[in-house]
């Protein structure tokens, strides 16, 4: 099967017809892909603006009760 074979050109033409022919399938797919990217970017911007409006909360370590039982406190006598 050489480069100039009839079967080679038939396969190439079939692939081109599938990609670019028939009601703009490839352009429709690429348009949907572009819409998805735009929606992702706008969602990221919304997250950044929502995070900027919230006050920053730092995680502070809390000490566990000395007894080890939740809700129970132990008083140390001096």
Protein Blocks (a to p, Z undefined) as FASTA:
>chain_A
ZZklmklmmmmmmmmmmmmgghilmmmmmmmmmmmmmmmmmmmmmmmmmmmmpccddddd
ddddfklpghiacdddZZ
